[in-house]
């Protein structure tokens, strides 16, 4: 069994959390995602990554369905397919 990583590169973070680099760099610039530098390498600590994930807003989709609002299951293309 592989040990849990203590830090992620930008690419590893993006892959693990399924987000794009532009969002990661934006949140880093805004101070929402702490990071560290090791020479030219940028690292995001696992604890900081977990705090970032938990700071994101939760989806309200399930509560809206309970209220009877019509929320589509899937997006369809403009031609209705």
Secondary structure by P-SEA (a helix, b strand, c coil): cccccccccaaaaaaaacccaaaaaaaaaaccccccccccbbbbcaaaaaaaaaaccccaaaaaaaacccccccccccccc
